[in-house]
Amino acid sequence: MTLSYAQAHDLLEALVRARKAYDGDAFVALFTDDAEVSLDPFGTSLNGHNDLRAYLNSAAEAERWFDLQVERHWAAGDAALAAWHASWTRRSDETKVRQSGFLVAEADGEGRIVRLRQWPVTREVPAGEEGAR
């Protein structure tokens, strides 16, 4: 499937909505049953709906005030590409976490994500040190 610019936008917006709401059903519905998701180029990939749902459940327990924004996106062949940023507070120690990165989401013929890869840069500011830097 060749994604149009508008289709890439809609796919990314649905991904952002589901991720921000921790909506497991809406989140996994965006992916094929055997989707591969790499959240970090050096980390272990998530594979399939069970891994994706477990990831989202874990994030819901660990994060507070999660926000995710797509800054700009492109469509190239069967892929949606996007520059994005996210922020949240880690519940366990109140550390402020900020990420910025790039992602590529490859879609199948039905517009569902077959493979998603991210390249994030992360900055963490421990609680109480917000103004120290």
URBELRA-V332524 format. One record per residue. N is the residue number from 1. RES is the residue in three letters. OMEGA is omega in degrees with one decimal (none if undefined). Layout:
n=N res=RES omega=OMEGA
n=N res=RES omega=OMEGA
This chain:
n=1 res=MET omega=172.7
n=2 res=THR omega=-180.0
n=3 res=LEU omega=171.8
n=4 res=SER omega=177.4
n=5 res=TYR omega=-180.0
n=6 res=ALA omega=178.3
n=7 res=GLN omega=177.1
n=8 res=ALA omega=177.5
n=9 res=HIS omega=-178.3
n=10 res=ASP omega=179.0
n=11 res=LEU omega=-179.6
n=12 res=LEU omega=177.9
n=13 res=GLU omega=177.8
n=14 res=ALA omega=177.7
n=15 res=LEU omega=178.8
n=16 res=VAL omega=-179.4
n=17 res=ARG omega=-177.9
n=18 res=ALA omega=-179.1
n=19 res=ARG omega=-179.4
n=20 res=LYS omega=-178.5
n=21 res=ALA omega=-174.4
n=22 res=TYR omega=-178.2
n=23 res=ASP omega=-175.2
n=24 res=GLY omega=-179.3
n=25 res=ASP omega=-179.9
n=26 res=ALA omega=-179.0
n=27 res=PHE omega=-176.9
n=28 res=VAL omega=178.1
n=29 res=ALA omega=179.0
n=30 res=LEU omega=-174.6
n=31 res=PHE omega=171.5
n=32 res=THR omega=-177.8
n=33 res=ASP omega=-176.8
n=34 res=ASP omega=-177.2
n=35 res=ALA omega=175.7
n=36 res=GLU omega=-178.9
n=37 res=VAL omega=177.7
n=38 res=SER omega=-179.3
n=39 res=LEU omega=-179.1
n=40 res=ASP omega=-176.1
n=41 res=PRO omega=-179.3
n=42 res=PHE omega=-178.5
n=43 res=GLY omega=177.6
n=44 res=THR omega=179.6
n=45 res=SER omega=169.1
n=46 res=LEU omega=-176.3
n=47 res=ASN omega=175.8
n=48 res=GLY omega=-175.3
n=49 res=HIS omega=-179.1
n=50 res=ASN omega=177.8
n=51 res=ASP omega=-178.9
n=52 res=LEU omega=179.5
n=53 res=ARG omega=178.0
n=54 res=ALA omega=177.3
n=55 res=TYR omega=-177.7
n=56 res=LEU omega=176.6
n=57 res=ASN omega=178.3
n=58 res=SER omega=178.4
n=59 res=ALA omega=-179.9
n=60 res=ALA omega=178.7
n=61 res=GLU omega=-172.2
n=62 res=ALA omega=-171.8
n=63 res=GLU omega=170.8
n=64 res=ARG omega=177.6
n=65 res=TRP omega=179.3
n=66 res=PHE omega=174.3
n=67 res=ASP omega=180.0
n=68 res=LEU omega=179.6
n=69 res=GLN omega=170.2
n=70 res=VAL omega=-178.6
n=71 res=GLU omega=-178.5
n=72 res=ARG omega=178.4
n=73 res=HIS omega=178.9
n=74 res=TRP omega=172.7
n=75 res=ALA omega=179.5
n=76 res=ALA omega=-178.7
n=77 res=GLY omega=-179.1
n=78 res=ASP omega=-173.9
n=79 res=ALA omega=167.9
n=80 res=ALA omega=178.8
n=81 res=LEU omega=-176.7
n=82 res=ALA omega=166.2
n=83 res=ALA omega=-173.2
n=84 res=TRP omega=170.0
n=85 res=HIS omega=-178.7
n=86 res=ALA omega=174.8
n=87 res=SER omega=177.3
n=88 res=TRP omega=173.2
n=89 res=THR omega=178.6
n=90 res=ARG omega=-175.8
n=91 res=ARG omega=-172.2
n=92 res=SER omega=-176.1
n=93 res=ASP omega=178.3
n=94 res=GLU omega=175.5
n=95 res=THR omega=175.3
n=96 res=LYS omega=-178.1
n=97 res=VAL omega=176.4
n=98 res=ARG omega=177.0
n=99 res=GLN omega=172.0
n=100 res=SER omega=-177.9
n=101 res=GLY omega=180.0
n=102 res=PHE omega=177.8
n=103 res=LEU omega=173.0
n=104 res=VAL omega=178.0
n=105 res=ALA omega=-179.9
n=106 res=GLU omega=-175.2
n=107 res=ALA omega=174.3
n=108 res=ASP omega=-178.3
n=109 res=GLY omega=178.8
n=110 res=GLU omega=178.8
n=111 res=GLY omega=177.4
n=112 res=ARG omega=-175.7
n=113 res=ILE omega=177.2
n=114 res=VAL omega=-177.0
n=115 res=ARG omega=176.7
n=116 res=LEU omega=177.9
n=117 res=ARG omega=178.4
n=118 res=GLN omega=173.8
n=119 res=TRP omega=-176.1
n=120 res=PRO omega=167.6
n=121 res=VAL omega=-173.8
n=122 res=THR omega=172.9
n=123 res=ARG omega=178.5
n=124 res=GLU omega=177.3
n=125 res=VAL omega=-179.7
n=126 res=PRO omega=178.8
n=127 res=ALA omega=178.8
n=128 res=GLY omega=-178.7
n=129 res=GLU omega=-175.3
n=130 res=GLU omega=-177.2
n=131 res=GLY omega=-174.4
n=132 res=ALA omega=-175.9
n=133 res=ARG omega=none
